[in-house]
Every structure is written in structure tokens, then in C-alpha cells.
Amino acid sequence: MIYDNAGTLQEEQEVSIRTGQLRLLTWHGPNGNRCYLSTDNEANSTVARLADDIEKAQTDTAEKLLEAAKEVLNDPRADARALRFALNRVSEALADVLLVAESRGERLPGLRGCKERDEPEEKDPTLPVESF
């Protein structure tokens, strides 16, 4: 999904013809697809400011969740349910922060387009339960 500065959904073919910069947004569309903002070099548009505010909220939340998870980990009375809950929240926050980092990295001068878009996405790493 690609939105313009006014928040209007655009057709991908229409946007790909224009030369404006696409900004990766840190949320997904209804089908789980990535969302992009066609900024046309307007970093101060309403939707761009909204995206900035959401990124800040995501990083602030991740910081608070990290501290809360540390408390759970340091509590010898924490049971498996509490540990699983903390780990689930931290993993959600980590996914958000990684998307924020990717979005910001794509906007750094000279680094845009460094990652090949045609490369297959790596699958999420998994560890056996015994590792914990």
C-alpha cells in the first residue's frame, strides 16, 4: 500500500512512474503488506509527521517493555507464564523497532537502495524450546 502526503491510497503503478521518494511506514496494511508513503520530498507533511510520531511511540514503548522484561527476568518468583508474556511483548516491540530502523536507514543520504529488493526475505530465526 502506498499513501500520498494527504493520506490517500495510491495505485502502485502510478507511484512507480513518479520520481518521488517512498518512505517505508512502520505499520502494515490490512493484508499484512508493507505500507509506503510517497513523500515527494515533503518530509514535513501531515502524514510524514504522523509517521514520525508513531515511530517515536514505538521506540518509547520498546524501551519501557525492555525495562519491564528485565524486572520479570530478575524476579525469581516469575513463572513460565510471566516469562512467556514478557518475551512475547518484547519480541513484538523488537519487530517494530527493526522496522523503524529499516525505514530510517532507507532515508539516510547515500544509503538508499543498498539492499537488493529482489533478494528473498529471510525467514524468522527459530530456536528449539530446549535452548531456553
ABEGO torsion letter per residue (X at the ends): XBBBAAGBBBBAAAAAABABBBBBBABBBAAGBBBBBBAGGBAABAAAAAAAAAAAAAAAAAAAAAAAAAAAAABAABBAAAAAAAAAAAAAAAAAAAAAAAAAAAABBGABGABBAABBBBBBBBBBAAAX
